[in-house]
Amino acid sequence: MRGLILSQLPPTPHFAADPVFAYKTFKTHAALTGNATSQGYLAFFHTTGYQNVVAVDQAKAQLYYTFSAHGGDKASQMALGYRYWTGIGVVEDCERAVEWYGAAAEQGELGIPSCYPLLIFEQRWHDSCPAHLGDARFR
């Protein structure tokens, strides 16, 4: 995949090489502090079932992504945008997808996640969300 930087995938300096230890650490940290990044990593575990540490559970993933995104975690905001756009664990909702993508965009540079859904699907935003583009779609 073009643009993918291996250093952004586990293990990273923030994500231990031992996934069980990483999960327990993120869970403890999130419980004690409410840290948005730790909640985002917990969502990742529940979304993917990474290394079979936990079973895939889209409801828990949605819960952690939601808390994380409301806590300002840009990656989780992008993840929620993607989940609402594609209907993963939720009913497809283009308006909510645009809201979450917009929240992430307001924080500045988006990095890899900003283009990831567009690499998977050859769908243009205005095909599924024409009401959100206003006059921009006619330029």
ABEGO torsion letter per residue (X at the ends): XBGBBAAABOBBAABBABAAAAAAAAAAAAAAAGBAAAAAAAAAAAAAGBGGABBBBAAAAAAAAAAAAAAGBAAAAAAAAAAAAAGBGBBBBAAAAAAAAAAAAAAEBAEAAAAAAAAABABBAAAABAAAAEAAAAX
